Structures are given as C-alpha cells and as structure tokens.
Amino acid sequence: RKPVPSTEKQCDKQILKRIAANDPVAMLRKGIEQHRKGDYGSAFEYYTKAAELGDAEAQCNLAILYQYGTGVEKDEGKQINYLEEASIGGHPIARYRLGLTEGNNGSAERALTHFFIAAKLGENDSIKVLMDAFRNGLVSKDD
C-alpha cells in the first residue's frame, strides 16, 4: 500500500492513475469535480465511463444531466434508462427519481412501487411521499 496523498497535486495524480486503470470510483470523483467546475462536457465523459463500468452513482448523475439538458441535449428516454440502471444497482435516489418520473408520466402504481423500494433503502423523500399518500388514502398500512 502507498501512503495517502498529502497534497492536492498528489491526489490529482493518484486519481488520474486510477482512471487509467479503469477505476469507476476515480472516474466518478473526477466527473463530480468537473461538474462542480462547470465543465459539463468532461463531467459527462467521466460519468459515462464510470456508468459503463456499472457505477450506480454515475448512472444517476447522467440521468440528471439528461433530465435538465446540462451539457447534453435533454432526453427523457436516456434519463429513464440511466435511472433504471442505477436503480437496479441499488441507488436509492435514482429509485426515488424514477418514481417521480413515473408519477409525472401518469403511472401512479409504478411510481408508488419505486417509492416503496426507495423508502426501504432509506431514501427520506420517498418516505415523505409515502406518508403524504397514506394521509390522502392512496396507500394503506398493508401496502
């Protein structure tokens, strides 16, 4: 094992080394860094590489880019595809967002299913949605 980098320059060098070794976590981290800097094209590239390697967080981030058209053209089909992939990978926020998308598209039953799964994964917004649905008589304790 090597010591933890002590400077930002060393850290960047190590991340680039990990990216060259196809480390999806390093790619995701670099994508987030580029996104925060406003370099959405680079963020998209790093997210895409990490997503292709199965990183659920990167898949969720790509869905958000496609939802808002940030650095890419808006594309609901790709948004849903990446949300589904991230949800299958166990990403609770992606599952919640998939529930929102299904609800907005008129599939209330599918939306509730996604909210239940996300809530079981501990996603707070899904719990709030289900509490509201319960108060409004849309779901019962048996659900």
Buried (B, 14 or more C-beta within 10 A) or exposed (E): EEEEEEEEEEEEEBBEEBBEEEBBBBBBBBBBBBBEEEBBEBBBBBBBBBBEBEBBBBBBBBBBBBBEEBBBEEBEEBBBBBBBBBBEBEBBBBBBBBBBBBBEEEBEEBBBBBBBBBBEBEBEBBBEBBEEBEEEEEBEEEE
